[in-house]
Amino acid sequence: MNNITQGLLAAGHSLKILTIYTQKHDFLLEELPEDYIEKTQIEGVYVDTTLNVVDAFANFMTADSYNISRFFSTDYDIKLSHILEKEKFDVIHLESLFMTPYVGTIRRYGNKTPIVLRSHNLEYVIWEKIAIGTKNPFKRTYLNYLAKKLREYELRLLNEVNGIAAISEEDRKRFLSLGVRKKSITIPFGINLSEYNNKIQKDEPELALFHLGAMDWGPNLEGILWFLEEIWPKIHQRFPKLKMYLAGRNMSNEVFQFKHKNVELIGEVDSAIDFIQSKAIMVVPLLSAGGIRVKIIEGLALGKCIISTSLGAEGINCTHEKNIMLADTPDEWLMAIEKLMVEKKRNEISAAGKQHVQDHFDNTIITKNLVAFYQELISV
């Protein structure tokens, strides 16, 4: 959301941000720049999204999706209604499906103001894929149930908003295939290119693999465990001196207890950019995600070589062996590593990947497209 915010501010638009924060994602107003606070009028409301067994069980008796309903807060709802009573807006932008429980309140107080849903992915697709890979039959049944409830919820809500800003063209096409007929546009994750172009590589990056991602997100954990169990042994046998670094918040016991030679667990890092710059090859072994992977775009912008599953790279429209390496089986991963051990190949992939980001993910251009979409909805 920050990239969209910065793009809209740079284009001269007025904003009002009402965000939620949780036990996992804090909101520290005092750490934000004063001019940012002034321009966005940003406020935060705490929402307790802790999983509750009683609520989850009760959810079986309702039409709601517990994955979504636990993001509803009476405090946030009251705050939102007060804002909508006092102020009028041209567009109300919901960042992700988890903000859709407030559509009813927006309709009551926001009159006919167009609502745009910024869809990061189709949530139910993620849960369906996680269920497929789950061995425990009872857990798999429950995950399939969650996916079914999410699908029903998503289809209902997607037809209640005025417009959908999908984060990838693949997701937008999925919406259409599901029968969603609301106006839609593809608005990928954008970056301020100057922030990355101005980052000077201080030292030569270590010829090593790395992964950066929160381990409390199911698809990240699933992908890394698959990588460590099925792929890393082959890589380590072929390149016994090569190291693998795992970084990200909330490393689970499941990961920490997994012992492998030359695998180093870093945990949360102070600077994602500094960490990315310190290693040569980023790995993205996702098996069950949708949307678009922000870290891949950032890695490409910083000149990193990236190996990803086809699913992990979805929406970025990279070309295998031109600006990225795609691998979906352990043998394909090993082959990709072998090719990137050659410096010339790394340099070619790195340069082409950086150019790809400059051509397709410039936040200035993306913001213009989003504003044009807003204006189209306003004029209806």
BAFILO-141572 format. One record per residue (C-alpha): x, y, z. Coordinates in Angstrom, 3 decimals, padded with zeros to 6 digits, always signed. Layout:
N
<c1 = X, c2 = Y, c3 = Z>
...
//
This chain:
380
<c1 = +000.000, c2 = +000.000, c3 = +000.000>
<c1 = +002.872, c2 = +002.387, c3 = +000.703>
<c1 = +003.930, c2 = +002.379, c3 = -002.943>
<c1 = +000.418, c2 = +003.345, c3 = -004.066>
<c1 = +000.304, c2 = +005.988, c3 = -001.324>
<c1 = +003.623, c2 = +007.483, c3 = -002.380>
<c1 = +002.594, c2 = +007.438, c3 = -006.023>
<c1 = -000.696, c2 = +009.213, c3 = -005.341>
<c1 = +000.981, c2 = +011.815, c3 = -003.128>
<c1 = +003.653, c2 = +012.469, c3 = -005.757>
<c1 = +000.880, c2 = +012.987, c3 = -008.311>
<c1 = -000.703, c2 = +015.656, c3 = -006.090>
<c1 = -003.740, c2 = +013.782, c3 = -004.769>
<c1 = -005.210, c2 = +014.177, c3 = -001.261>
<c1 = -005.482, c2 = +011.059, c3 = +000.902>
<c1 = -006.952, c2 = +009.813, c3 = +004.149>
<c1 = -005.581, c2 = +006.490, c3 = +005.414>
<c1 = -007.309, c2 = +004.414, c3 = +008.069>
<c1 = -005.288, c2 = +001.285, c3 = +008.673>
<c1 = -005.528, c2 = -001.682, c3 = +010.971>
<c1 = -002.638, c2 = -003.099, c3 = +012.922>
<c1 = -002.350, c2 = -006.454, c3 = +014.630>
<c1 = -000.234, c2 = -008.382, c3 = +017.077>
<c1 = +002.016, c2 = -009.373, c3 = +014.146>
<c1 = +002.065, c2 = -006.044, c3 = +012.309>
<c1 = +002.432, c2 = -003.063, c3 = +014.604>
<c1 = +001.626, c2 = +000.559, c3 = +013.817>
<c1 = +004.240, c2 = +002.985, c3 = +015.133>
<c1 = +003.004, c2 = +006.475, c3 = +014.292>
<c1 = +006.007, c2 = +008.089, c3 = +015.949>
<c1 = +008.338, c2 = +006.423, c3 = +013.449>
<c1 = +006.590, c2 = +007.917, c3 = +010.416>
<c1 = +007.843, c2 = +011.183, c3 = +008.894>
<c1 = +005.825, c2 = +014.203, c3 = +009.993>
<c1 = +005.071, c2 = +015.316, c3 = +006.441>
<c1 = +003.785, c2 = +011.814, c3 = +005.618>
<c1 = +001.443, c2 = +011.920, c3 = +008.627>
<c1 = +000.229, c2 = +015.363, c3 = +007.625>
<c1 = -000.376, c2 = +014.469, c3 = +003.970>
<c1 = -002.097, c2 = +011.129, c3 = +004.613>
<c1 = -003.931, c2 = +011.984, c3 = +007.854>
<c1 = -003.075, c2 = +008.400, c3 = +008.750>
<c1 = -004.710, c2 = +006.715, c3 = +011.739>
<c1 = -004.447, c2 = +003.157, c3 = +012.997>
<c1 = -006.884, c2 = +000.907, c3 = +014.862>
<c1 = -005.746, c2 = -002.254, c3 = +016.623>
<c1 = -007.555, c2 = -005.434, c3 = +015.557>
<c1 = -007.056, c2 = -008.689, c3 = +017.435>
<c1 = -006.742, c2 = -011.292, c3 = +014.668>
<c1 = -005.553, c2 = -014.069, c3 = +016.981>
<c1 = -007.031, c2 = -017.423, c3 = +016.003>
<c1 = -009.855, c2 = -018.333, c3 = +018.367>
<c1 = -010.951, c2 = -021.981, c3 = +018.473>
<c1 = -014.457, c2 = -021.135, c3 = +019.688>
<c1 = -014.993, c2 = -018.540, c3 = +016.963>
<c1 = -013.537, c2 = -020.837, c3 = +014.318>
<c1 = -015.881, c2 = -023.644, c3 = +015.376>
<c1 = -018.888, c2 = -021.304, c3 = +015.470>
<c1 = -017.998, c2 = -020.236, c3 = +011.957>
<c1 = -019.061, c2 = -023.657, c3 = +010.701>
<c1 = -022.648, c2 = -022.560, c3 = +011.357>
<c1 = -022.463, c2 = -019.306, c3 = +009.391>
<c1 = -021.995, c2 = -018.199, c3 = +005.805>
<c1 = -018.941, c2 = -016.137, c3 = +006.694>
<c1 = -015.311, c2 = -017.038, c3 = +006.181>
<c1 = -013.419, c2 = -017.090, c3 = +009.470>
<c1 = -010.231, c2 = -016.189, c3 = +007.583>
<c1 = -011.869, c2 = -012.841, c3 = +006.783>
<c1 = -014.285, c2 = -012.238, c3 = +009.649>
<c1 = -011.502, c2 = -012.177, c3 = +012.252>
<c1 = -010.311, c2 = -008.937, c3 = +010.630>
<c1 = -013.570, c2 = -007.222, c3 = +011.520>
<c1 = -013.351, c2 = -004.844, c3 = +014.476>
<c1 = -016.173, c2 = -002.859, c3 = +016.046>
<c1 = -013.655, c2 = -000.128, c3 = +016.944>
<c1 = -012.476, c2 = +000.153, c3 = +013.359>
<c1 = -016.052, c2 = +000.079, c3 = +012.072>
<c1 = -017.076, c2 = +002.943, c3 = +014.376>
<c1 = -014.005, c2 = +004.979, c3 = +013.438>
<c1 = -014.688, c2 = +004.420, c3 = +009.751>
<c1 = -018.333, c2 = +005.443, c3 = +010.057>
<c1 = -017.367, c2 = +008.674, c3 = +011.865>
<c1 = -014.910, c2 = +009.570, c3 = +009.113>
<c1 = -017.443, c2 = +008.865, c3 = +006.364>
<c1 = -020.077, c2 = +010.978, c3 = +008.132>
<c1 = -017.764, c2 = +013.989, c3 = +008.255>
<c1 = -015.848, c2 = +013.741, c3 = +004.978>
<c1 = -016.653, c2 = +013.003, c3 = +001.350>
<c1 = -014.286, c2 = +011.081, c3 = -000.897>
<c1 = -014.004, c2 = +010.570, c3 = -004.648>
<c1 = -012.915, c2 = +006.944, c3 = -004.253>
<c1 = -012.573, c2 = +004.518, c3 = -001.358>
<c1 = -009.656, c2 = +002.136, c3 = -001.879>
<c1 = -009.607, c2 = -001.175, c3 = +000.037>
<c1 = -006.159, c2 = -002.691, c3 = +000.255>
<c1 = -006.696, c2 = -006.481, c3 = +000.119>
<c1 = -009.638, c2 = -008.781, c3 = +000.685>
<c1 = -009.196, c2 = -008.509, c3 = +004.462>
<c1 = -010.687, c2 = -004.995, c3 = +004.395>
<c1 = -013.912, c2 = -006.098, c3 = +002.702>
<c1 = -015.851, c2 = -006.777, c3 = +005.958>
<c1 = -016.319, c2 = -002.987, c3 = +006.022>
<c1 = -018.050, c2 = -002.725, c3 = +002.629>
<c1 = -021.464, c2 = -002.613, c3 = +004.336>
<c1 = -020.426, c2 = +000.341, c3 = +006.496>
<c1 = -018.991, c2 = +002.158, c3 = +003.490>
<c1 = -022.261, c2 = +001.679, c3 = +001.607>
<c1 = -024.275, c2 = +003.035, c3 = +004.555>
<c1 = -022.175, c2 = +006.159, c3 = +005.129>
<c1 = -020.292, c2 = +006.623, c3 = +001.880>
<c1 = -023.400, c2 = +006.794, c3 = -000.295>
<c1 = -022.473, c2 = +006.008, c3 = -003.889>
<c1 = -018.737, c2 = +006.595, c3 = -003.569>
<c1 = -016.967, c2 = +004.044, c3 = -005.822>
<c1 = -015.201, c2 = +001.274, c3 = -003.908>
<c1 = -012.042, c2 = -000.174, c3 = -005.452>
<c1 = -010.672, c2 = -003.447, c3 = -004.142>
<c1 = -006.919, c2 = -003.814, c3 = -004.505>
<c1 = -006.738, c2 = -007.593, c3 = -004.775>
<c1 = -003.375, c2 = -009.087, c3 = -003.814>
<c1 = -004.443, c2 = -012.596, c3 = -004.802>
<c1 = -007.352, c2 = -015.015, c3 = -004.769>
<c1 = -007.167, c2 = -016.230, c3 = -001.181>
<c1 = -009.220, c2 = -019.357, c3 = -001.715>
<c1 = -006.799, c2 = -020.570, c3 = -004.407>
<c1 = -003.939, c2 = -020.434, c3 = -001.884>
<c1 = -005.864, c2 = -022.544, c3 = +000.614>
<c1 = -006.910, c2 = -025.043, c3 = -002.034>
<c1 = -003.279, c2 = -025.583, c3 = -003.008>
<c1 = -002.161, c2 = -025.858, c3 = +000.612>
<c1 = -004.879, c2 = -028.462, c3 = +001.192>
<c1 = -003.665, c2 = -030.519, c3 = -001.760>
<c1 = -000.183, c2 = -030.698, c3 = -000.255>
<c1 = -001.413, c2 = -031.583, c3 = +003.259>
<c1 = -000.906, c2 = -035.210, c3 = +004.251>
<c1 = -003.068, c2 = -035.248, c3 = +007.389>
<c1 = -006.585, c2 = -036.177, c3 = +006.119>
<c1 = -008.407, c2 = -034.319, c3 = +008.911>
<c1 = -006.375, c2 = -031.152, c3 = +008.379>
<c1 = -006.829, c2 = -031.461, c3 = +004.621>
<c1 = -010.619, c2 = -031.711, c3 = +005.062>
<c1 = -010.657, c2 = -028.593, c3 = +007.225>
<c1 = -008.446, c2 = -026.654, c3 = +004.797>
<c1 = -010.717, c2 = -027.611, c3 = +001.919>
<c1 = -013.653, c2 = -026.355, c3 = +003.963>
<c1 = -011.888, c2 = -023.043, c3 = +004.581>
<c1 = -011.118, c2 = -022.761, c3 = +000.872>
<c1 = -014.779, c2 = -023.400, c3 = -000.001>
<c1 = -015.994, c2 = -020.717, c3 = +002.421>
<c1 = -013.386, c2 = -018.278, c3 = +001.127>
<c1 = -014.402, c2 = -018.925, c3 = -002.476>
<c1 = -018.057, c2 = -018.216, c3 = -001.695>
<c1 = -017.110, c2 = -015.069, c3 = +000.194>
<c1 = -014.725, c2 = -013.772, c3 = -002.456>
<c1 = -017.187, c2 = -014.258, c3 = -005.302>
<c1 = -019.900, c2 = -012.461, c3 = -003.340>
<c1 = -017.686, c2 = -009.524, c3 = -002.345>
<c1 = -016.045, c2 = -009.140, c3 = -005.743>
<c1 = -019.464, c2 = -008.363, c3 = -007.162>
<c1 = -020.274, c2 = -005.825, c3 = -004.437>
<c1 = -017.392, c2 = -003.427, c3 = -005.090>
<c1 = -017.306, c2 = -001.077, c3 = -008.081>
<c1 = -013.891, c2 = -001.945, c3 = -009.413>
<c1 = -011.068, c2 = -004.439, c3 = -008.949>
<c1 = -007.395, c2 = -003.519, c3 = -009.215>
<c1 = -005.791, c2 = -006.934, c3 = -009.584>
<c1 = -002.128, c2 = -007.222, c3 = -008.768>
<c1 = -001.449, c2 = -009.504, c3 = -011.752>
<c1 = -003.033, c2 = -010.120, c3 = -015.139>
<c1 = -003.345, c2 = -013.814, c3 = -014.253>
<c1 = -005.505, c2 = -012.934, c3 = -011.263>
<c1 = -007.628, c2 = -010.545, c3 = -013.326>
<c1 = -008.298, c2 = -013.327, c3 = -015.846>
<c1 = -009.251, c2 = -015.663, c3 = -012.997>
<c1 = -011.825, c2 = -013.123, c3 = -011.815>
<c1 = -013.351, c2 = -013.041, c3 = -015.294>
<c1 = -013.393, c2 = -016.838, c3 = -015.551>
<c1 = -015.283, c2 = -017.010, c3 = -012.235>
<c1 = -018.025, c2 = -014.802, c3 = -013.589>
<c1 = -016.979, c2 = -011.496, c3 = -012.004>
<c1 = -018.164, c2 = -008.725, c3 = -014.320>
<c1 = -017.081, c2 = -005.655, c3 = -012.395>
<c1 = -014.669, c2 = -003.261, c3 = -014.076>
<c1 = -011.120, c2 = -004.442, c3 = -013.517>
<c1 = -007.567, c2 = -003.465, c3 = -014.290>
<c1 = -004.138, c2 = -004.909, c3 = -013.651>
<c1 = -002.138, c2 = -002.717, c3 = -011.270>
<c1 = +001.059, c2 = -004.576, c3 = -010.366>
<c1 = +003.310, c2 = -003.770, c3 = -007.456>
<c1 = +005.324, c2 = -000.724, c3 = -008.425>
<c1 = +008.581, c2 = +000.624, c3 = -007.088>
<c1 = +010.233, c2 = +004.002, c3 = -007.012>
<c1 = +013.086, c2 = +003.186, c3 = -009.350>
<c1 = +015.317, c2 = +005.959, c3 = -008.021>
<c1 = +015.366, c2 = +004.330, c3 = -004.575>
<c1 = +016.884, c2 = +001.195, c3 = -006.085>
<c1 = +019.004, c2 = +002.738, c3 = -008.827>
<c1 = +020.727, c2 = +004.877, c3 = -006.182>
<c1 = +021.651, c2 = +001.866, c3 = -004.054>
<c1 = +025.349, c2 = +001.288, c3 = -004.571>
<c1 = +026.676, c2 = -002.227, c3 = -004.014>
<c1 = +029.288, c2 = -001.719, c3 = -001.293>
<c1 = +030.981, c2 = -005.101, c3 = -001.559>
<c1 = +030.972, c2 = -007.991, c3 = -003.983>
<c1 = +027.968, c2 = -010.187, c3 = -003.044>
<c1 = +028.692, c2 = -013.600, c3 = -001.600>
<c1 = +028.103, c2 = -016.380, c3 = -004.118>
<c1 = +025.357, c2 = -017.948, c3 = -002.041>
<c1 = +021.632, c2 = -018.638, c3 = -002.112>
<c1 = +019.157, c2 = -016.736, c3 = +000.033>
<c1 = +015.453, c2 = -016.525, c3 = +000.785>
<c1 = +013.778, c2 = -013.528, c3 = +002.389>
<c1 = +010.196, c2 = -013.821, c3 = +003.582>
<c1 = +007.980, c2 = -014.010, c3 = +006.658>
<c1 = +007.737, c2 = -017.556, c3 = +007.940>
<c1 = +004.340, c2 = -016.965, c3 = +009.522>
<c1 = +002.832, c2 = -016.898, c3 = +006.027>
<c1 = +001.779, c2 = -020.440, c3 = +005.097>
<c1 = +002.977, c2 = -020.505, c3 = +001.456>
<c1 = +006.466, c2 = -019.265, c3 = +002.462>
<c1 = +006.831, c2 = -021.947, c3 = +005.119>
<c1 = +005.475, c2 = -024.649, c3 = +002.827>
<c1 = +007.845, c2 = -023.666, c3 = +000.028>
<c1 = +010.950, c2 = -023.465, c3 = +002.210>
<c1 = +010.289, c2 = -026.849, c3 = +003.831>
<c1 = +009.880, c2 = -028.356, c3 = +000.368>
<c1 = +013.125, c2 = -026.715, c3 = -000.727>
<c1 = +015.051, c2 = -027.987, c3 = +002.298>
<c1 = +013.674, c2 = -031.513, c3 = +002.114>
<c1 = +013.591, c2 = -032.147, c3 = -001.631>
<c1 = +016.026, c2 = -029.744, c3 = -003.284>
<c1 = +018.783, c2 = -028.692, c3 = -000.923>
<c1 = +020.259, c2 = -032.213, c3 = -000.480>
<c1 = +020.826, c2 = -032.420, c3 = -004.248>
<c1 = +022.367, c2 = -028.943, c3 = -004.348>
<c1 = +024.592, c2 = -029.612, c3 = -001.340>
<c1 = +025.834, c2 = -032.853, c3 = -002.818>
<c1 = +026.712, c2 = -031.130, c3 = -006.105>
<c1 = +028.119, c2 = -027.943, c3 = -004.504>
<c1 = +029.264, c2 = -028.855, c3 = -000.967>
<c1 = +030.696, c2 = -025.370, c3 = -000.253>
<c1 = +027.626, c2 = -023.422, c3 = -001.365>
<c1 = +025.652, c2 = -021.809, c3 = +001.471>
<c1 = +021.966, c2 = -021.042, c3 = +001.882>
<c1 = +020.668, c2 = -018.177, c3 = +004.082>
<c1 = +017.099, c2 = -017.959, c3 = +005.383>
<c1 = +015.898, c2 = -014.555, c3 = +006.571>
<c1 = +012.516, c2 = -013.230, c3 = +007.660>
<c1 = +010.427, c2 = -012.649, c3 = +010.742>
<c1 = +008.812, c2 = -015.337, c3 = +012.867>
<c1 = +010.954, c2 = -018.283, c3 = +011.891>
<c1 = +008.936, c2 = -021.220, c3 = +013.204>
<c1 = +010.250, c2 = -024.111, c3 = +015.294>
<c1 = +009.541, c2 = -026.324, c3 = +012.299>
<c1 = +012.240, c2 = -024.497, c3 = +010.338>
<c1 = +014.669, c2 = -024.024, c3 = +013.212>
<c1 = +014.582, c2 = -027.729, c3 = +014.038>
<c1 = +015.473, c2 = -028.656, c3 = +010.483>
<c1 = +019.216, c2 = -029.329, c3 = +010.470>
<c1 = +021.110, c2 = -029.037, c3 = +007.216>
<c1 = +024.743, c2 = -028.402, c3 = +006.477>
<c1 = +025.504, c2 = -024.941, c3 = +005.086>
<c1 = +021.982, c2 = -023.658, c3 = +005.813>
<c1 = +022.123, c2 = -020.581, c3 = +008.032>
<c1 = +019.016, c2 = -019.183, c3 = +009.725>
<c1 = +019.268, c2 = -015.392, c3 = +009.986>
<c1 = +015.788, c2 = -014.490, c3 = +011.208>
<c1 = +014.526, c2 = -010.929, c3 = +010.892>
<c1 = +016.959, c2 = -008.467, c3 = +009.292>
<c1 = +017.344, c2 = -004.746, c3 = +009.958>
<c1 = +017.520, c2 = -003.846, c3 = +006.272>
<c1 = +015.982, c2 = -006.027, c3 = +003.577>
<c1 = +017.876, c2 = -004.165, c3 = +000.853>
<c1 = +021.254, c2 = -004.597, c3 = +002.580>
<c1 = +020.571, c2 = -008.308, c3 = +003.056>
<c1 = +019.504, c2 = -008.799, c3 = -000.565>
<c1 = +022.590, c2 = -006.982, c3 = -001.800>
<c1 = +024.907, c2 = -009.144, c3 = +000.284>
<c1 = +024.091, c2 = -012.416, c3 = -001.557>
<c1 = +024.084, c2 = -013.357, c3 = -005.233>
<c1 = +021.100, c2 = -015.659, c3 = -005.861>
<c1 = +017.557, c2 = -015.328, c3 = -004.509>
<c1 = +015.371, c2 = -018.449, c3 = -004.299>
<c1 = +011.561, c2 = -018.319, c3 = -004.352>
<c1 = +010.257, c2 = -021.905, c3 = -004.021>
<c1 = +006.537, c2 = -021.109, c3 = -003.723>
<c1 = +004.024, c2 = -023.866, c3 = -004.340>
<c1 = +000.672, c2 = -022.372, c3 = -003.379>
<c1 = +000.605, c2 = -018.597, c3 = -003.754>
<c1 = -001.240, c2 = -016.261, c3 = -006.068>
<c1 = -000.846, c2 = -012.586, c3 = -006.816>
<c1 = +002.642, c2 = -011.224, c3 = -007.312>
<c1 = +005.826, c2 = -011.587, c3 = -005.292>
<c1 = +007.092, c2 = -008.185, c3 = -004.230>
<c1 = +010.478, c2 = -009.525, c3 = -003.163>
<c1 = +011.146, c2 = -010.809, c3 = -006.695>
<c1 = +010.570, c2 = -007.335, c3 = -008.139>
<c1 = +012.791, c2 = -005.781, c3 = -005.474>
<c1 = +015.458, c2 = -008.417, c3 = -006.053>
<c1 = +015.417, c2 = -007.812, c3 = -009.807>
<c1 = +015.648, c2 = -004.059, c3 = -009.242>
<c1 = +018.766, c2 = -004.649, c3 = -007.141>
<c1 = +020.356, c2 = -006.790, c3 = -009.837>
<c1 = +019.904, c2 = -010.182, c3 = -008.180>
<c1 = +019.693, c2 = -013.462, c3 = -010.059>
<c1 = +016.470, c2 = -015.192, c3 = -009.081>
<c1 = +015.355, c2 = -018.809, c3 = -009.215>
<c1 = +011.633, c2 = -019.283, c3 = -008.728>
<c1 = +008.917, c2 = -021.803, c3 = -009.315>
<c1 = +006.663, c2 = -020.883, c3 = -012.226>
<c1 = +003.909, c2 = -020.129, c3 = -009.723>
<c1 = +006.154, c2 = -017.918, c3 = -007.608>
<c1 = +007.041, c2 = -015.782, c3 = -010.619>
<c1 = +003.457, c2 = -015.508, c3 = -011.813>
<c1 = +002.392, c2 = -012.021, c3 = -012.792>
<c1 = +005.920, c2 = -010.708, c3 = -013.302>
<c1 = +006.084, c2 = -011.883, c3 = -016.932>
<c1 = +009.745, c2 = -012.814, c3 = -016.834>
<c1 = +011.362, c2 = -015.102, c3 = -019.382>
<c1 = +013.192, c2 = -018.252, c3 = -018.320>
<c1 = +016.974, c2 = -018.011, c3 = -018.744>
<c1 = +016.680, c2 = -014.435, c3 = -020.012>
<c1 = +015.862, c2 = -012.420, c3 = -016.876>
<c1 = +014.988, c2 = -015.158, c3 = -014.377>
<c1 = +015.488, c2 = -018.896, c3 = -013.845>
<c1 = +012.322, c2 = -020.983, c3 = -013.494>
<c1 = +012.371, c2 = -024.398, c3 = -011.828>
<c1 = +009.501, c2 = -026.623, c3 = -010.681>
<c1 = +011.255, c2 = -029.904, c3 = -009.861>
<c1 = +014.363, c2 = -030.689, c3 = -007.777>
<c1 = +016.303, c2 = -031.582, c3 = -010.921>
<c1 = +015.314, c2 = -028.301, c3 = -012.582>
<c1 = +016.438, c2 = -026.420, c3 = -009.474>
<c1 = +019.807, c2 = -028.152, c3 = -009.556>
<c1 = +020.191, c2 = -027.361, c3 = -013.256>
<c1 = +019.385, c2 = -023.699, c3 = -012.604>
<c1 = +022.003, c2 = -023.525, c3 = -009.851>
<c1 = +024.607, c2 = -025.122, c3 = -012.117>
<c1 = +024.006, c2 = -022.499, c3 = -014.796>
<c1 = +024.194, c2 = -019.616, c3 = -012.332>
<c1 = +027.525, c2 = -020.811, c3 = -011.003>
<c1 = +028.929, c2 = -019.344, c3 = -014.233>
<c1 = +029.662, c2 = -015.640, c3 = -013.667>
<c1 = +028.866, c2 = -014.639, c3 = -017.244>
<c1 = +025.390, c2 = -016.174, c3 = -016.989>
<c1 = +024.760, c2 = -014.450, c3 = -013.656>
<c1 = +025.734, c2 = -011.093, c3 = -015.131>
<c1 = +023.436, c2 = -011.585, c3 = -018.140>
<c1 = +020.435, c2 = -012.582, c3 = -016.003>
<c1 = +021.113, c2 = -009.757, c3 = -013.540>
<c1 = +021.247, c2 = -007.033, c3 = -016.203>
<c1 = +018.183, c2 = -008.298, c3 = -018.045>
<c1 = +016.181, c2 = -008.621, c3 = -014.820>
<c1 = +016.962, c2 = -005.057, c3 = -013.785>
<c1 = +015.901, c2 = -003.779, c3 = -017.209>
<c1 = +012.648, c2 = -005.762, c3 = -016.993>
<c1 = +011.703, c2 = -003.981, c3 = -013.757>
<c1 = +012.513, c2 = -000.579, c3 = -015.246>
<c1 = +010.297, c2 = -001.341, c3 = -018.242>
<c1 = +007.265, c2 = -002.731, c3 = -016.388>
<c1 = +007.197, c2 = -001.752, c3 = -012.694>
<c1 = +007.847, c2 = +001.997, c3 = -012.606>
<c1 = +005.547, c2 = +003.291, c3 = -009.850>
<c1 = +004.945, c2 = +006.592, c3 = -011.663>
<c1 = +003.406, c2 = +004.872, c3 = -014.675>
<c1 = +001.447, c2 = +002.416, c3 = -012.517>
<c1 = -000.021, c2 = +005.279, c3 = -010.457>
<c1 = -001.187, c2 = +007.074, c3 = -013.607>
<c1 = -002.996, c2 = +003.929, c3 = -014.712>
<c1 = -004.652, c2 = +003.550, c3 = -011.304>
<c1 = -005.819, c2 = +007.177, c3 = -011.245>
<c1 = -007.270, c2 = +006.780, c3 = -014.756>
<c1 = -009.176, c2 = +003.732, c3 = -013.465>
<c1 = -010.486, c2 = +005.763, c3 = -010.517>
<c1 = -011.673, c2 = +008.494, c3 = -012.872>
<c1 = -013.449, c2 = +005.963, c3 = -015.070>
<c1 = -015.421, c2 = +004.689, c3 = -012.068>
<c1 = -016.201, c2 = +008.201, c3 = -010.818>
<c1 = -017.640, c2 = +009.185, c3 = -014.190>
<c1 = -020.112, c2 = +006.269, c3 = -014.298>
//
